[in-house]
Amino acid sequence: MIDQINKAEQFRALHVKGDPLVLYNIWDAGGAKALAKAGAKAVATGSWSMAAAHGFEDGEDIPLDLVVQLVERIASTVELPLTVDFEGGYAAAPEQVAENVCRIIKEGAIGINFEDRIVQGEGFYTVEDQAKRIRAVRHTADQEGTDLFINARTDLFLGTDPSTHNALVGEAIEREAAYKAAGADGLFIPGLTEHSLIQRIVDTVSLPVNVMMMGELTSISTVAGIGVSRVSYGPGPYFTAISDLKERFGALK
């Protein structure tokens, strides 16, 4: 547990505005070990990648028991801090979400991504309901004695028309304030790629901001200049790995 506490502290300290933590998302222990050897400061799973690598669809289709098993294997394979893309917590009720998060804490996770869309449903949790869910996770993590880094993800921008994003920034800022008050440690805004809008959020909120490198976001130095504290690559590394696998097989003579 002391080691896990140290990892949590180390991970939290890596979130520096203008000098972002780079998380090249993996899906298994082998990938985590490869990144550790390459000099990564922390490892992060991607839900899409983890599901696809084991024959499942994204959106909590992969069984929770298997996720817990994979978290244990990754955490026991590398010495780096491990944060887990935990989607919507595999439940709606705050108490059940907290129980599920507790399972991966016990297997070595020191952080989670926790999203506000209703997985396998429609739309989003209200700000109040998502805040209750975050508060339950915070309480359970504190009881476990682990300073879990709760990266509150809002899916307002992901998969939506970029022309609507300017109008959604205000809601994202409102959600950040509520999520922080409930115990969140970071704000994840995947799908938002317009630099000026990211800058507006970074300049307004107090939580470290995490972006997903996609679309217009191709340069770490550029997003660092905006003041982002964390960059993620989502399913991108998995797409690249699978494409390389197919190309290499196709080139066999």
C-alpha positions as CSV (number, residue, x, y, z in Angstrom):
1,M,0.0,0.0,0.0
2,I,2.9,2.4,0.7
3,D,4.2,1.8,-2.7
4,Q,0.8,2.5,-4.2
5,I,0.5,5.7,-2.2
6,N,3.9,6.8,-3.5
7,K,2.9,6.0,-7.1
8,A,-0.3,8.1,-6.6
9,E,1.8,11.0,-5.4
10,Q,4.2,10.6,-8.2
11,F,1.4,10.5,-10.8
12,R,-0.3,13.6,-9.4
13,A,3.0,15.6,-9.5
14,L,3.4,14.8,-13.2
15,H,0.4,17.0,-14.1
16,V,2.1,20.3,-14.9
17,K,0.5,23.1,-16.8
18,G,2.5,23.7,-19.9
19,D,4.7,20.6,-19.4
20,P,2.1,17.9,-19.9
21,L,2.2,14.3,-18.9
22,V,2.2,12.1,-22.0
23,L,0.1,9.0,-21.9
24,Y,0.5,6.7,-24.9
25,N,-2.5,4.4,-24.1
26,I,-1.9,0.7,-23.8
27,W,-4.2,-2.3,-23.5
28,D,-2.1,-5.1,-21.9
29,A,0.9,-5.8,-19.7
30,G,3.2,-6.3,-22.7
31,G,2.5,-2.8,-23.9
32,A,3.0,-1.4,-20.5
33,K,6.3,-3.1,-20.2
34,A,7.4,-1.9,-23.6
35,L,6.6,1.7,-22.7
36,A,8.3,1.4,-19.3
37,K,11.5,0.4,-21.1
38,A,11.0,3.3,-23.5
39,G,11.1,5.8,-20.7
40,A,7.4,6.4,-20.0
41,K,6.7,8.1,-16.7
42,A,3.3,6.4,-16.2
43,V,1.0,4.0,-18.1
44,A,-2.7,4.4,-19.0
45,T,-5.1,1.9,-20.5
46,G,-7.6,2.9,-23.2
47,S,-11.0,1.4,-22.9
48,W,-11.5,1.0,-26.7
49,S,-8.1,-0.6,-27.1
50,M,-8.5,-3.0,-24.2
51,A,-11.9,-4.1,-25.3
52,A,-10.9,-4.6,-29.0
53,A,-7.7,-6.5,-28.1
54,H,-9.8,-9.1,-26.3
55,G,-12.6,-9.3,-28.9
56,F,-15.1,-6.9,-27.4
57,E,-16.7,-3.6,-28.4
58,D,-16.1,-0.4,-26.5
59,G,-18.7,0.8,-24.1
60,E,-18.3,-1.6,-21.2
61,D,-18.9,-4.6,-23.4
62,I,-15.7,-6.2,-22.0
63,P,-16.6,-7.9,-18.7
64,L,-15.6,-6.1,-15.5
65,D,-14.0,-9.2,-14.1
66,L,-11.6,-9.3,-17.1
67,V,-10.8,-5.6,-16.8
68,V,-9.9,-6.2,-13.1
69,Q,-7.7,-9.1,-14.2
70,L,-5.9,-7.1,-16.8
71,V,-5.4,-4.2,-14.4
72,E,-3.8,-6.7,-11.9
73,R,-1.4,-8.0,-14.6
74,I,-0.4,-4.5,-15.8
75,A,0.1,-3.2,-12.3
76,S,2.2,-6.2,-11.3
77,T,4.3,-6.1,-14.4
78,V,5.6,-2.5,-14.3
79,E,6.6,-0.2,-11.5
80,L,5.1,2.8,-13.1
81,P,1.9,4.5,-11.9
82,L,-1.2,3.0,-13.7
83,T,-4.3,4.9,-14.5
84,V,-7.3,3.0,-15.9
85,D,-9.9,4.2,-18.5
86,F,-12.9,3.0,-16.5
87,E,-15.6,4.4,-18.8
88,G,-18.7,5.0,-16.7
89,G,-17.7,2.8,-13.8
90,Y,-19.7,-0.2,-15.0
91,A,-22.8,1.0,-13.1
92,A,-25.1,3.9,-12.7
93,A,-25.7,4.0,-9.0
94,P,-22.9,5.9,-7.1
95,E,-22.5,3.1,-4.5
96,Q,-22.0,0.4,-7.1
97,V,-19.6,2.6,-9.1
98,A,-17.6,3.1,-5.9
99,E,-17.5,-0.7,-5.3
100,N,-16.3,-1.3,-8.8
101,V,-13.6,1.3,-8.6
102,C,-12.5,-0.2,-5.3
103,R,-11.8,-3.4,-7.1
104,I,-9.2,-1.9,-9.4
105,I,-7.7,0.1,-6.6
106,K,-7.0,-3.1,-4.8
107,E,-5.3,-4.4,-8.0
108,G,-2.9,-1.5,-8.1
109,A,-4.6,1.4,-10.1
110,I,-3.8,4.9,-8.8
111,G,-6.0,6.8,-11.3
112,I,-9.1,6.5,-13.4
113,N,-10.8,8.2,-16.3
114,F,-14.5,8.5,-15.4
115,E,-16.9,9.8,-18.0
116,D,-20.3,11.5,-17.8
117,R,-22.0,10.1,-20.7
118,I,-24.5,7.3,-20.0
119,V,-22.7,4.2,-21.3
120,Q,-25.1,1.8,-23.1
121,G,-27.7,4.5,-22.9
122,E,-28.6,7.9,-24.2
123,G,-27.2,11.3,-23.4
124,F,-25.3,12.4,-20.3
125,Y,-25.7,12.3,-16.5
126,T,-26.9,15.6,-15.1
127,V,-24.2,17.6,-13.5
128,E,-25.7,16.8,-10.1
129,D,-25.9,13.1,-10.7
130,Q,-22.4,12.8,-12.1
131,A,-21.1,14.8,-9.1
132,K,-22.8,12.3,-6.8
133,R,-21.0,9.5,-8.6
134,I,-17.6,11.2,-8.4
135,R,-18.2,12.0,-4.7
136,A,-18.9,8.3,-4.0
137,V,-15.7,7.3,-5.8
138,R,-13.7,9.9,-3.8
139,H,-15.1,8.7,-0.5
140,T,-14.2,5.0,-1.3
141,A,-10.7,5.9,-2.5
142,D,-10.1,7.9,0.7
143,Q,-11.3,4.9,2.8
144,E,-8.9,2.7,0.9
145,G,-6.1,5.1,1.8
146,T,-5.2,5.7,-1.9
147,D,-5.1,9.2,-3.3
148,L,-6.8,8.1,-6.4
149,F,-6.5,10.6,-9.3
150,I,-10.0,11.0,-10.7
151,N,-9.8,12.3,-14.2
152,A,-13.3,13.6,-14.8
153,R,-14.1,13.1,-18.5
154,T,-16.8,15.0,-20.2
155,D,-18.0,13.7,-23.6
156,L,-19.7,16.9,-24.6
157,F,-17.3,17.3,-27.6
158,L,-16.5,13.7,-28.6
159,G,-18.3,12.7,-31.8
160,T,-20.2,16.0,-32.1
161,D,-20.1,18.6,-34.8
162,P,-17.1,20.9,-34.3
163,S,-19.3,23.9,-35.2
164,T,-21.2,23.3,-32.0
165,H,-18.2,23.2,-29.7
166,N,-18.0,26.9,-29.0
167,A,-21.5,26.8,-27.5
168,L,-20.6,23.8,-25.4
169,V,-17.5,25.3,-23.7
170,G,-19.6,27.0,-21.1
171,E,-21.3,23.7,-20.1
172,A,-17.9,22.0,-19.9
173,I,-16.6,24.8,-17.5
174,E,-19.8,24.4,-15.4
175,R,-19.2,20.6,-15.2
176,E,-15.6,21.1,-14.2
177,A,-16.6,23.3,-11.2
178,A,-19.1,20.7,-10.0
179,Y,-16.8,17.8,-10.6
180,K,-14.0,19.5,-8.7
181,A,-16.2,20.2,-5.8
182,A,-17.2,16.5,-5.7
183,G,-13.5,15.4,-5.6
184,A,-12.3,15.2,-9.1
185,D,-8.6,15.9,-9.8
186,G,-8.5,16.5,-13.5
187,L,-10.7,17.5,-16.5
188,F,-10.6,15.4,-19.7
189,I,-12.1,17.0,-22.8
190,P,-11.7,14.4,-25.6
191,G,-13.0,15.5,-29.0
192,L,-12.2,19.2,-28.5
193,T,-9.4,20.1,-30.9
194,E,-9.8,23.8,-31.6
195,H,-6.8,25.4,-29.9
196,S,-8.6,28.7,-29.0
197,L,-11.4,26.8,-27.3
198,I,-9.0,24.5,-25.3
199,Q,-7.1,27.7,-24.3
200,R,-10.4,29.2,-23.1
201,I,-11.1,26.2,-20.9
202,V,-7.5,26.0,-19.6
203,D,-7.6,29.7,-18.7
204,T,-10.9,29.4,-16.8
205,V,-10.8,26.1,-14.9
206,S,-8.6,25.2,-12.0
207,L,-8.2,21.5,-12.6
208,P,-5.4,20.2,-14.8
209,V,-6.7,19.8,-18.4
210,N,-6.3,16.6,-20.4
211,V,-6.8,16.5,-24.2
212,M,-6.8,13.6,-26.6
213,M,-4.4,13.9,-29.5
214,M,-6.6,13.7,-32.5
215,G,-7.6,15.8,-35.5
216,E,-5.9,19.2,-35.2
217,L,-4.0,18.1,-32.1
218,T,-0.8,16.6,-33.5
219,S,2.0,18.4,-31.6
220,I,2.7,18.0,-27.9
221,S,4.7,21.2,-27.9
222,T,1.7,23.1,-29.3
223,V,-0.8,21.9,-26.7
224,A,1.9,22.5,-24.0
225,G,1.9,26.1,-25.1
226,I,-1.8,26.3,-24.6
227,G,-1.3,25.2,-21.0
228,V,-2.6,21.6,-21.1
229,S,-1.3,19.4,-18.3
230,R,-1.9,16.0,-19.8
231,V,-2.2,14.4,-23.3
232,S,-3.6,11.1,-24.2
233,Y,-3.7,9.1,-27.4
234,G,-6.8,7.0,-26.8
235,P,-7.2,4.1,-29.3
236,G,-4.6,5.6,-31.7
237,P,-1.7,3.4,-30.6
238,Y,-3.9,0.3,-31.0
239,F,-5.0,1.3,-34.5
240,T,-1.3,1.8,-35.4
241,A,-0.2,-1.5,-34.0
242,I,-3.0,-3.5,-35.7
243,S,-2.3,-1.7,-39.0
244,D,1.4,-2.6,-38.7
245,L,0.5,-6.2,-38.0
246,K,-1.7,-6.5,-41.1
247,E,0.9,-4.7,-43.3
248,R,3.7,-7.0,-42.1
249,F,1.6,-10.1,-42.7
250,G,0.6,-8.8,-46.1
251,A,4.3,-8.3,-47.0
252,L,5.3,-11.9,-46.3
253,K,6.6,-13.7,-49.3
